[in-house]
Amino acid sequence: MKVAVLVVAVVLVVVVVAIVVVSSNSSSSCCNSGTINSSSSSIVVVAVVLVVVVVVVVVVVVVVVVVVAVVLVVVVVVVVVVVVVVVVHVIIIM
């Protein structure tokens, strides 16, 4: 749970930095295009960055959950096999 909170915090920081960088670039660039075009393009860039960040976070969370589930299944299978082997050996010895 702490890892998930840490990941969300890092993602939020990255999003804020990306928004600041995009807004500073659009305002400092001296082009012939109007401010409406530059602001709309920066909004589009910010939206694309947000979508990419959200997709990456979702994929990372899903991968972590799948890996944890697989590890838990492997641990359970190993424990069951060890218990069965020990029980069989005890029965054979008796």
Biopython code that builds the backbone (N, CA, C, O; Angstrom):
import numpy as np
from Bio.PDB.StructureBuilder import StructureBuilder

atoms = [
    (1, "MET", "N", (0.834, -1.200, 0.000)),
    (1, "MET", "CA", (0.000, 0.000, 0.000)),
    (1, "MET", "C", (0.875, 1.258, 0.000)),
    (1, "MET", "O", (0.574, 2.239, -0.680)),
    (2, "LYS", "N", (1.972, 1.209, 0.782)),
    (2, "LYS", "CA", (2.871, 2.360, 0.804)),
    (2, "LYS", "C", (3.499, 2.580, -0.564)),
    (2, "LYS", "O", (3.714, 3.716, -0.987)),
    (3, "VAL", "N", (3.793, 1.471, -1.254)),
    (3, "VAL", "CA", (4.390, 1.592, -2.589)),
    (3, "VAL", "C", (3.413, 2.256, -3.543)),
    (3, "VAL", "O", (3.808, 3.091, -4.356)),
    (4, "ALA", "N", (2.144, 1.894, -3.449)),
    (4, "ALA", "CA", (1.140, 2.498, -4.328)),
    (4, "ALA", "C", (1.019, 3.990, -4.068)),
    (4, "ALA", "O", (0.911, 4.781, -5.005)),
    (5, "VAL", "N", (1.038, 4.378, -2.795)),
    (5, "VAL", "CA", (0.965, 5.807, -2.452)),
    (5, "VAL", "C", (2.186, 6.537, -2.987)),
    (5, "VAL", "O", (2.075, 7.642, -3.517)),
    (6, "LEU", "N", (3.361, 5.909, -2.843)),
    (6, "LEU", "CA", (4.591, 6.521, -3.346)),
    (6, "LEU", "C", (4.533, 6.686, -4.866)),
    (6, "LEU", "O", (4.937, 7.722, -5.395)),
    (7, "VAL", "N", (4.030, 5.665, -5.567)),
    (7, "VAL", "CA", (3.920, 5.743, -7.030)),
    (7, "VAL", "C", (2.983, 6.864, -7.435)),
    (7, "VAL", "O", (3.279, 7.619, -8.361)),
    (8, "VAL", "N", (1.854, 6.979, -6.747)),
    (8, "VAL", "CA", (0.900, 8.043, -7.075)),
    (8, "VAL", "C", (1.522, 9.411, -6.832)),
    (8, "VAL", "O", (1.327, 10.331, -7.626)),
    (9, "ALA", "N", (2.274, 9.553, -5.734)),
    (9, "ALA", "CA", (2.915, 10.834, -5.446)),
    (9, "ALA", "C", (3.932, 11.197, -6.522)),
    (9, "ALA", "O", (3.987, 12.343, -6.969)),
    (10, "VAL", "N", (4.728, 10.231, -6.931)),
    (10, "VAL", "CA", (5.723, 10.485, -7.986)),
    (10, "VAL", "C", (5.035, 10.861, -9.283)),
    (10, "VAL", "O", (5.486, 11.766, -9.986)),
    (11, "VAL", "N", (3.954, 10.182, -9.606)),
    (11, "VAL", "CA", (3.230, 10.486, -10.846)),
    (11, "VAL", "C", (2.670, 11.903, -10.801)),
    (11, "VAL", "O", (2.735, 12.633, -11.790)),
    (12, "LEU", "N", (2.120, 12.291, -9.649)),
    (12, "LEU", "CA", (1.579, 13.650, -9.534)),
    (12, "LEU", "C", (2.685, 14.690, -9.699)),
    (12, "LEU", "O", (2.482, 15.709, -10.359)),
    (13, "VAL", "N", (3.843, 14.444, -9.108)),
    (13, "VAL", "CA", (4.963, 15.376, -9.270)),
    (13, "VAL", "C", (5.371, 15.477, -10.729)),
    (13, "VAL", "O", (5.614, 16.573, -11.233)),
    (14, "VAL", "N", (5.449, 14.339, -11.410)),
    (14, "VAL", "CA", (5.829, 14.342, -12.827)),
    (14, "VAL", "C", (4.809, 15.111, -13.653)),
    (14, "VAL", "O", (5.176, 15.861, -14.558)),
    (15, "VAL", "N", (3.531, 14.926, -13.346)),
    (15, "VAL", "CA", (2.483, 15.634, -14.093)),
    (15, "VAL", "C", (2.602, 17.136, -13.880)),
    (15, "VAL", "O", (2.494, 17.909, -14.832)),
    (16, "VAL", "N", (2.825, 17.559, -12.628)),
    (16, "VAL", "CA", (2.946, 18.989, -12.349)),
    (16, "VAL", "C", (4.155, 19.572, -13.075)),
    (16, "VAL", "O", (4.065, 20.648, -13.667)),
    (17, "VAL", "N", (5.288, 18.864, -13.031)),
    (17, "VAL", "CA", (6.484, 19.344, -13.726)),
    (17, "VAL", "C", (6.234, 19.435, -15.223)),
    (17, "VAL", "O", (6.646, 20.403, -15.864)),
    (18, "ALA", "N", (5.564, 18.438, -15.785)),
    (18, "ALA", "CA", (5.279, 18.455, -17.221)),
    (18, "ALA", "C", (4.384, 19.637, -17.581)),
    (18, "ALA", "O", (4.602, 20.296, -18.597)),
    (19, "ILE", "N", (3.382, 19.902, -16.753)),
    (19, "ILE", "CA", (2.494, 21.039, -17.031)),
    (19, "ILE", "C", (3.274, 22.351, -16.965)),
    (19, "ILE", "O", (3.098, 23.224, -17.814)),
    (20, "VAL", "N", (4.138, 22.489, -15.955)),
    (20, "VAL", "CA", (4.926, 23.719, -15.832)),
    (20, "VAL", "C", (5.849, 23.889, -17.026)),
    (20, "VAL", "O", (5.962, 24.986, -17.574)),
    (21, "VAL", "N", (6.508, 22.817, -17.432)),
    (21, "VAL", "CA", (7.436, 22.897, -18.573)),
    (21, "VAL", "C", (6.687, 23.258, -19.841)),
    (21, "VAL", "O", (7.134, 24.111, -20.608)),
    (22, "VAL", "N", (5.553, 22.615, -20.068)),
    (22, "VAL", "CA", (4.785, 22.883, -21.285)),
    (22, "VAL", "C", (4.283, 24.318, -21.287)),
    (22, "VAL", "O", (4.343, 24.994, -22.314)),
    (23, "SER", "N", (3.790, 24.789, -20.153)),
    (23, "SER", "CA", (3.257, 26.153, -20.110)),
    (23, "SER", "C", (4.376, 27.180, -20.273)),
    (23, "SER", "O", (4.179, 28.205, -20.926)),
    (24, "SER", "N", (5.545, 26.920, -19.690)),
    (24, "SER", "CA", (6.649, 27.868, -19.837)),
    (24, "SER", "C", (7.161, 27.867, -21.270)),
    (24, "SER", "O", (7.530, 28.920, -21.792)),
    (25, "ASN", "N", (7.190, 26.712, -21.911)),
    (25, "ASN", "CA", (7.651, 26.650, -23.305)),
    (25, "ASN", "C", (6.679, 27.377, -24.229)),
    (25, "ASN", "O", (7.105, 28.084, -25.142)),
    (26, "SER", "N", (5.388, 27.209, -24.003)),
    (26, "SER", "CA", (4.416, 27.837, -24.897)),
    (26, "SER", "C", (4.409, 29.357, -24.697)),
    (26, "SER", "O", (4.170, 30.109, -25.642)),
    (27, "SER", "N", (4.674, 29.805, -23.456)),
    (27, "SER", "CA", (4.638, 31.247, -23.227)),
    (27, "SER", "C", (5.936, 31.909, -23.679)),
    (27, "SER", "O", (5.917, 33.059, -24.118)),
    (28, "SER", "N", (7.067, 31.199, -23.580)),
    (28, "SER", "CA", (8.348, 31.813, -23.926)),
    (28, "SER", "C", (8.620, 31.749, -25.425)),
    (28, "SER", "O", (9.438, 32.512, -25.939)),
    (29, "SER", "N", (7.942, 30.846, -26.130)),
    (29, "SER", "CA", (8.220, 30.727, -27.555)),
    (29, "SER", "C", (7.628, 31.932, -28.282)),
    (29, "SER", "O", (6.481, 32.314, -28.049)),
    (30, "CYS", "N", (8.432, 32.524, -29.169)),
    (30, "CYS", "CA", (7.956, 33.700, -29.902)),
    (30, "CYS", "C", (7.669, 33.285, -31.327)),
    (30, "CYS", "O", (8.548, 33.274, -32.188)),
    (31, "CYS", "N", (6.441, 32.953, -31.545)),
    (31, "CYS", "CA", (6.047, 32.501, -32.880)),
    (31, "CYS", "C", (5.022, 33.482, -33.444)),
    (31, "CYS", "O", (4.495, 34.328, -32.722)),
    (32, "ASN", "N", (4.743, 33.357, -34.750)),
    (32, "ASN", "CA", (3.751, 34.208, -35.395)),
    (32, "ASN", "C", (2.329, 33.717, -35.128)),
    (32, "ASN", "O", (1.359, 34.434, -35.372)),
    (33, "SER", "N", (2.220, 32.491, -34.624)),
    (33, "SER", "CA", (0.879, 31.964, -34.376)),
    (33, "SER", "C", (0.265, 32.695, -33.189)),
    (33, "SER", "O", (0.976, 33.226, -32.337)),
    (34, "GLY", "N", (-1.057, 32.714, -33.145)),
    (34, "GLY", "CA", (-1.764, 33.431, -32.081)),
    (34, "GLY", "C", (-1.643, 32.716, -30.757)),
    (34, "GLY", "O", (-1.244, 31.554, -30.681)),
    (35, "THR", "N", (-2.000, 33.445, -29.716)),
    (35, "THR", "CA", (-1.921, 32.841, -28.382)),
    (35, "THR", "C", (-2.971, 31.734, -28.220)),
    (35, "THR", "O", (-2.783, 30.803, -27.437)),
    (36, "ILE", "N", (-4.069, 31.843, -28.962)),
    (36, "ILE", "CA", (-5.109, 30.810, -28.856)),
    (36, "ILE", "C", (-4.553, 29.485, -29.370)),
    (36, "ILE", "O", (-4.765, 28.437, -28.761)),
    (37, "ASN", "N", (-3.839, 29.541, -30.496)),
    (37, "ASN", "CA", (-3.289, 28.309, -31.046)),
    (37, "ASN", "C", (-2.250, 27.703, -30.105)),
    (37, "ASN", "O", (-2.252, 26.497, -29.856)),
    (38, "SER", "N", (-1.350, 28.565, -29.578)),
    (38, "SER", "CA", (-0.306, 28.018, -28.709)),
    (38, "SER", "C", (-0.907, 27.474, -27.424)),
    (38, "SER", "O", (-0.469, 26.435, -26.928)),
    (39, "SER", "N", (-1.911, 28.165, -26.876)),
    (39, "SER", "CA", (-2.504, 27.674, -25.632)),
    (39, "SER", "C", (-3.279, 26.384, -25.885)),
    (39, "SER", "O", (-3.243, 25.472, -25.060)),
    (40, "SER", "N", (-3.981, 26.297, -27.021)),
    (40, "SER", "CA", (-4.718, 25.067, -27.296)),
    (40, "SER", "C", (-3.755, 23.911, -27.547)),
    (40, "SER", "O", (-4.020, 22.779, -27.141)),
    (41, "SER", "N", (-2.622, 24.198, -28.225)),
    (41, "SER", "CA", (-1.666, 23.115, -28.448)),
    (41, "SER", "C", (-1.042, 22.676, -27.126)),
    (41, "SER", "O", (-0.803, 21.487, -26.918)),
    (42, "SER", "N", (-0.777, 23.632, -26.227)),
    (42, "SER", "CA", (-0.219, 23.237, -24.929)),
    (42, "SER", "C", (-1.243, 22.435, -24.141)),
    (42, "SER", "O", (-0.886, 21.491, -23.437)),
    (43, "ILE", "N", (-2.525, 22.807, -24.256)),
    (43, "ILE", "CA", (-3.564, 22.031, -23.570)),
    (43, "ILE", "C", (-3.610, 20.613, -24.130)),
    (43, "ILE", "O", (-3.756, 19.649, -23.378)),
    (44, "VAL", "N", (-3.484, 20.488, -25.450)),
    (44, "VAL", "CA", (-3.485, 19.161, -26.065)),
    (44, "VAL", "C", (-2.281, 18.360, -25.585)),
    (44, "VAL", "O", (-2.398, 17.176, -25.272)),
    (45, "VAL", "N", (-1.105, 19.026, -25.529)),
    (45, "VAL", "CA", (0.092, 18.320, -25.065)),
    (45, "VAL", "C", (-0.073, 17.874, -23.617)),
    (45, "VAL", "O", (0.292, 16.752, -23.266)),
    (46, "VAL", "N", (-0.621, 18.747, -22.777)),
    (46, "VAL", "CA", (-0.845, 18.380, -21.377)),
    (46, "VAL", "C", (-1.832, 17.228, -21.275)),
    (46, "VAL", "O", (-1.642, 16.314, -20.472)),
    (47, "ALA", "N", (-2.886, 17.268, -22.086)),
    (47, "ALA", "CA", (-3.868, 16.186, -22.065)),
    (47, "ALA", "C", (-3.232, 14.861, -22.486)),
    (47, "ALA", "O", (-3.489, 13.818, -21.886)),
    (48, "VAL", "N", (-2.392, 14.918, -23.533)),
    (48, "VAL", "CA", (-1.729, 13.690, -23.992)),
    (48, "VAL", "C", (-0.789, 13.169, -22.911)),
    (48, "VAL", "O", (-0.730, 11.965, -22.660)),
    (49, "VAL", "N", (-0.047, 14.086, -22.268)),
    (49, "VAL", "CA", (0.864, 13.669, -21.194)),
    (49, "VAL", "C", (0.084, 13.027, -20.052)),
    (49, "VAL", "O", (0.490, 11.997, -19.513)),
    (50, "LEU", "N", (-1.040, 13.644, -19.687)),
    (50, "LEU", "CA", (-1.861, 13.081, -18.606)),
    (50, "LEU", "C", (-2.374, 11.692, -18.966)),
    (50, "LEU", "O", (-2.337, 10.780, -18.141)),
    (51, "VAL", "N", (-2.853, 11.532, -20.201)),
    (51, "VAL", "CA", (-3.370, 10.228, -20.627)),
    (51, "VAL", "C", (-2.255, 9.188, -20.590)),
    (51, "VAL", "O", (-2.459, 8.069, -20.119)),
    (52, "VAL", "N", (-1.071, 9.562, -21.091)),
    (52, "VAL", "CA", (0.052, 8.608, -21.095)),
    (52, "VAL", "C", (0.431, 8.231, -19.673)),
    (52, "VAL", "O", (0.677, 7.060, -19.382)),
    (53, "VAL", "N", (0.480, 9.225, -18.781)),
    (53, "VAL", "CA", (0.847, 8.947, -17.386)),
    (53, "VAL", "C", (-0.182, 8.032, -16.734)),
    (53, "VAL", "O", (0.181, 7.089, -16.030)),
    (54, "VAL", "N", (-1.464, 8.305, -16.967)),
    (54, "VAL", "CA", (-2.508, 7.457, -16.372)),
    (54, "VAL", "C", (-2.407, 6.034, -16.905)),
    (54, "VAL", "O", (-2.525, 5.075, -16.142)),
    (55, "VAL", "N", (-2.189, 5.890, -18.214)),
    (55, "VAL", "CA", (-2.073, 4.549, -18.802)),
    (55, "VAL", "C", (-0.871, 3.821, -18.213)),
    (55, "VAL", "O", (-0.960, 2.641, -17.875)),
    (56, "VAL", "N", (0.261, 4.530, -18.090)),
    (56, "VAL", "CA", (1.457, 3.894, -17.531)),
    (56, "VAL", "C", (1.219, 3.462, -16.087)),
    (56, "VAL", "O", (1.620, 2.368, -15.689)),
    (57, "VAL", "N", (0.568, 4.318, -15.304)),
    (57, "VAL", "CA", (0.293, 3.967, -13.903)),
    (57, "VAL", "C", (-0.619, 2.754, -13.827)),
    (57, "VAL", "O", (-0.389, 1.853, -13.020)),
    (58, "VAL", "N", (-1.656, 2.724, -14.662)),
    (58, "VAL", "CA", (-2.578, 1.583, -14.644)),
    (58, "VAL", "C", (-1.849, 0.305, -15.031)),
    (58, "VAL", "O", (-2.042, -0.738, -14.406)),
    (59, "VAL", "N", (-1.003, 0.386, -16.069)),
    (59, "VAL", "CA", (-0.265, -0.804, -16.503)),
    (59, "VAL", "C", (0.679, -1.274, -15.402)),
    (59, "VAL", "O", (0.787, -2.474, -15.146)),
    (60, "VAL", "N", (1.363, -0.338, -14.752)),
    (60, "VAL", "CA", (2.289, -0.720, -13.675)),
    (60, "VAL", "C", (1.534, -1.368, -12.525)),
    (60, "VAL", "O", (1.981, -2.375, -11.976)),
    (61, "VAL", "N", (0.395, -0.799, -12.157)),
    (61, "VAL", "CA", (-0.385, -1.380, -11.055)),
    (61, "VAL", "C", (-0.873, -2.777, -11.421)),
    (61, "VAL", "O", (-0.813, -3.691, -10.599)),
    (62, "VAL", "N", (-1.352, -2.945, -12.645)),
    (62, "VAL", "CA", (-1.836, -4.266, -13.073)),
    (62, "VAL", "C", (-0.695, -5.277, -13.076)),
    (62, "VAL", "O", (-0.864, -6.412, -12.630)),
    (63, "VAL", "N", (0.475, -4.860, -13.584)),
    (63, "VAL", "CA", (1.621, -5.771, -13.617)),
    (63, "VAL", "C", (2.036, -6.154, -12.204)),
    (63, "VAL", "O", (2.331, -7.319, -11.938)),
    (64, "VAL", "N", (2.061, -5.181, -11.296)),
    (64, "VAL", "CA", (2.437, -5.486, -9.910)),
    (64, "VAL", "C", (1.436, -6.443, -9.284)),
    (64, "VAL", "O", (1.825, -7.384, -8.592)),
    (65, "VAL", "N", (0.156, -6.212, -9.518)),
    (65, "VAL", "CA", (-0.862, -7.105, -8.947)),
    (65, "VAL", "C", (-0.726, -8.508, -9.516)),
    (65, "VAL", "O", (-0.832, -9.490, -8.780)),
    (66, "VAL", "N", (-0.490, -8.612, -10.827)),
    (66, "VAL", "CA", (-0.345, -9.937, -11.448)),
    (66, "VAL", "C", (0.898, -10.640, -10.908)),
    (66, "VAL", "O", (0.861, -11.836, -10.616)),
    (67, "VAL", "N", (1.991, -9.902, -10.777)),
    (67, "VAL", "CA", (3.221, -10.519, -10.264)),
    (67, "VAL", "C", (3.025, -10.996, -8.833)),
    (67, "VAL", "O", (3.454, -12.094, -8.479)),
    (68, "VAL", "N", (2.376, -10.175, -8.009)),
    (68, "VAL", "CA", (2.119, -10.582, -6.627)),
    (68, "VAL", "C", (1.221, -11.812, -6.591)),
    (68, "VAL", "O", (1.446, -12.723, -5.794)),
    (69, "ALA", "N", (0.211, -11.843, -7.446)),
    (69, "ALA", "CA", (-0.685, -13.005, -7.476)),
    (69, "ALA", "C", (0.070, -14.260, -7.904)),
    (69, "ALA", "O", (-0.120, -15.327, -7.320)),
    (70, "VAL", "N", (0.924, -14.137, -8.918)),
    (70, "VAL", "CA", (1.690, -15.295, -9.386)),
    (70, "VAL", "C", (2.641, -15.780, -8.288)),
    (70, "VAL", "O", (2.779, -16.983, -8.065)),
    (71, "VAL", "N", (3.293, -14.837, -7.608)),
    (71, "VAL", "CA", (4.208, -15.224, -6.530)),
    (71, "VAL", "C", (3.448, -15.939, -5.414)),
    (71, "VAL", "O", (3.918, -16.941, -4.876)),
    (72, "LEU", "N", (2.266, -15.414, -5.070)),
    (72, "LEU", "CA", (1.474, -16.066, -4.020)),
    (72, "LEU", "C", (1.050, -17.476, -4.440)),
    (72, "LEU", "O", (1.091, -18.403, -3.632)),
    (73, "VAL", "N", (0.648, -17.637, -5.697)),
    (73, "VAL", "CA", (0.248, -18.962, -6.179)),
    (73, "VAL", "C", (1.439, -19.911, -6.137)),
    (73, "VAL", "O", (1.298, -21.063, -5.727)),
    (74, "VAL", "N", (2.610, -19.438, -6.558)),
    (74, "VAL", "CA", (3.807, -20.293, -6.535)),
    (74, "VAL", "C", (4.146, -20.689, -5.104)),
    (74, "VAL", "O", (4.472, -21.846, -4.841)),
    (75, "VAL", "N", (4.071, -19.736, -4.177)),
    (75, "VAL", "CA", (4.364, -20.044, -2.770)),
    (75, "VAL", "C", (3.382, -21.077, -2.230)),
    (75, "VAL", "O", (3.783, -22.016, -1.542)),
    (76, "VAL", "N", (2.102, -20.909, -2.535)),
    (76, "VAL", "CA", (1.098, -21.864, -2.056)),
    (76, "VAL", "C", (1.359, -23.252, -2.652)),
    (76, "VAL", "O", (1.265, -24.255, -1.944)),
    (77, "VAL", "N", (1.683, -23.315, -3.934)),
    (77, "VAL", "CA", (1.951, -24.611, -4.572)),
    (77, "VAL", "C", (3.173, -25.263, -3.942)),
    (77, "VAL", "O", (3.159, -26.463, -3.671)),
    (78, "VAL", "N", (4.231, -24.489, -3.705)),
    (78, "VAL", "CA", (5.438, -25.047, -3.101)),
    (78, "VAL", "C", (5.148, -25.565, -1.696)),
    (78, "VAL", "O", (5.610, -26.645, -1.327)),
    (79, "VAL", "N", (4.384, -24.803, -0.909)),
    (79, "VAL", "CA", (4.045, -25.248, 0.451)),
    (79, "VAL", "C", (3.226, -26.525, 0.402)),
    (79, "VAL", "O", (3.474, -27.444, 1.183)),
    (80, "VAL", "N", (2.263, -26.601, -0.493)),
    (80, "VAL", "CA", (1.431, -27.809, -0.596)),
    (80, "VAL", "C", (2.282, -29.003, -0.999)),
    (80, "VAL", "O", (2.122, -30.090, -0.443)),
    (81, "VAL", "N", (3.192, -28.819, -1.963)),
    (81, "VAL", "CA", (4.045, -29.928, -2.400)),
    (81, "VAL", "C", (4.941, -30.390, -1.255)),
    (81, "VAL", "O", (5.109, -31.589, -1.036)),
    (82, "VAL", "N", (5.517, -29.428, -0.524)),
    (82, "VAL", "CA", (6.392, -29.803, 0.601)),
    (82, "VAL", "C", (5.599, -30.555, 1.660)),
    (82, "VAL", "O", (6.080, -31.558, 2.187)),
    (83, "VAL", "N", (4.403, -30.096, 1.980)),
    (83, "VAL", "CA", (3.580, -30.782, 2.988)),
    (83, "VAL", "C", (3.229, -32.184, 2.520)),
    (83, "VAL", "O", (3.292, -33.127, 3.308)),
    (84, "VAL", "N", (2.861, -32.341, 1.256)),
    (84, "VAL", "CA", (2.510, -33.666, 0.733)),
    (84, "VAL", "C", (3.722, -34.590, 0.785)),
    (84, "VAL", "O", (3.603, -35.752, 1.174)),
    (85, "VAL", "N", (4.881, -34.080, 0.395)),
    (85, "VAL", "CA", (6.088, -34.912, 0.411)),
    (85, "VAL", "C", (6.427, -35.335, 1.839)),
    (85, "VAL", "O", (6.764, -36.495, 2.075)),
    (86, "VAL", "N", (6.341, -34.410, 2.787)),
    (86, "VAL", "CA", (6.639, -34.738, 4.183)),
    (86, "VAL", "C", (5.648, -35.764, 4.714)),
    (86, "VAL", "O", (6.042, -36.711, 5.394)),
    (87, "VAL", "N", (4.374, -35.585, 4.412)),
    (87, "VAL", "CA", (3.361, -36.542, 4.886)),
    (87, "VAL", "C", (3.602, -37.915, 4.282)),
    (87, "VAL", "O", (3.492, -38.922, 4.981)),
    (88, "VAL", "N", (3.928, -37.975, 3.002)),
    (88, "VAL", "CA", (4.185, -39.272, 2.347)),
    (88, "VAL", "C", (5.408, -39.940, 2.974)),
    (88, "VAL", "O", (5.389, -41.146, 3.217)),
    (89, "HIS", "N", (6.468, -39.178, 3.238)),
    (89, "HIS", "CA", (7.656, -39.754, 3.861)),
    (89, "HIS", "C", (7.352, -40.264, 5.264)),
    (89, "HIS", "O", (7.828, -41.330, 5.655)),
    (90, "VAL", "N", (6.560, -39.506, 6.026)),
    (90, "VAL", "CA", (6.199, -39.945, 7.372)),
    (90, "VAL", "C", (5.381, -41.226, 7.311)),
    (90, "VAL", "O", (5.584, -42.132, 8.119)),
    (91, "ILE", "N", (4.455, -41.310, 6.357)),
    (91, "ILE", "CA", (3.633, -42.526, 6.219)),
    (91, "ILE", "C", (4.509, -43.701, 5.807)),
    (91, "ILE", "O", (4.322, -44.813, 6.301)),
    (92, "ILE", "N", (5.469, -43.468, 4.901)),
    (92, "ILE", "CA", (6.355, -44.553, 4.450)),
    (92, "ILE", "C", (7.234, -45.019, 5.613)),
    (92, "ILE", "O", (7.440, -46.219, 5.795)),
    (93, "ILE", "N", (7.751, -44.075, 6.397)),
    (93, "ILE", "CA", (8.618, -44.430, 7.520)),
    (93, "ILE", "C", (7.820, -45.208, 8.572)),
    (93, "ILE", "O", (8.323, -46.178, 9.140)),
    (94, "MET", "N", (6.582, -44.788, 8.831)),
    (94, "MET", "CA", (5.779, -45.489, 9.829)),
    (94, "MET", "C", (5.375, -46.852, 9.294)),
    (94, "MET", "O", (4.690, -47.608, 9.984)),
]
sb = StructureBuilder()
sb.init_structure("model")
sb.init_model(0)
sb.init_chain("A")
sb.init_seg("    ")
for serial, (resi, resn, name, xyz) in enumerate(atoms, 1):
    if name == "N":
        sb.init_residue(resn, " ", resi, " ")
    sb.init_atom(name, np.array(xyz, "f"), 0.0, 1.0, " ", f" {name:<3s}", serial, name[0])
structure = sb.get_structure()
